[in-house]
Amino acid sequence: MEIQNRIINVLLVEDDEVDVMNVERAFKRNNITNPLYVAPNGIEALKMLRNEGEKTIPSSRRLILLDLNMPKMGGIEFLHELRADARLRMTPVIVLTTSNQDKDRVEAYNLNVAGYILKPVTFSNFAETMSTLNKYWSLCEMPYE
């Protein structure tokens, strides 16, 4: 299979600039070449996914990295909206958060997230987490539409 077909369009839904920079740095450190799109909250993420705003994300082979604690529209609310949208409901989502609350974890899995990962404290652990996620998703067979 062509390398182009293995590209995954990653949407990071994150309001914390430091966490956004950490993801970008982890991608560089691990030579992850998947395009990274950033939305500061759930409302902007939905606009990007629905091609309704200035910034958009390609409609094929998408993966969402989702923070839960954000202004305007938090991660759980975003997941409810995403799963209610027939065109977006199958999009894989990995929660990447500082929330270690059982209720958040249970609710996220009830909304069919592919994983729930606590943000590592150190950058080296964060970079290792991104590398592991990239290896996993590059092996997964994702739909092209």
Rosetta blueprint (number, residue, H / E / L):
1 M L
2 E L
3 I H
4 Q H
5 N H
6 R H
7 I L
8 I L
9 N E
10 V E
11 L E
12 L E
13 V E
14 E L
15 D L
16 D L
17 E H
18 V H
19 D H
20 V H
21 M H
22 N H
23 V H
24 E H
25 R H
26 A H
27 F H
28 K H
29 R H
30 N L
31 N L
32 I L
33 T L
34 N L
35 P L
36 L E
37 Y E
38 V E
39 A E
40 P L
41 N L
42 G H
43 I H
44 E H
45 A H
46 L H
47 K H
48 M H
49 L H
50 R L
51 N L
52 E L
53 G L
54 E L
55 K L
56 T L
57 I L
58 P L
59 S L
60 S L
61 R L
62 R E
63 L E
64 I E
65 L E
66 L E
67 D L
68 L L
69 N L
70 M L
71 P L
72 K L
73 M L
74 G L
75 G H
76 I H
77 E H
78 F H
79 L H
80 H H
81 E H
82 L H
83 R H
84 A H
85 D L
86 A L
87 R L
88 L L
89 R L
90 M L
91 T L
92 P L
93 V E
94 I E
95 V E
96 L E
97 T E
98 T L
99 S L
100 N L
101 Q L
102 D H
103 K H
104 D H
105 R H
106 V H
107 E H
108 A H
109 Y H
110 N H
111 L L
112 N L
113 V L
114 A L
115 G E
116 Y E
117 I E
118 L E
119 K L
120 P L
121 V L
122 T L
123 F H
124 S H
125 N H
126 F H
127 A H
128 E H
129 T H
130 M H
131 S H
132 T H
133 L H
134 N H
135 K H
136 Y H
137 W H
138 S H
139 L H
140 C L
141 E L
142 M L
143 P L
144 Y L
145 E L
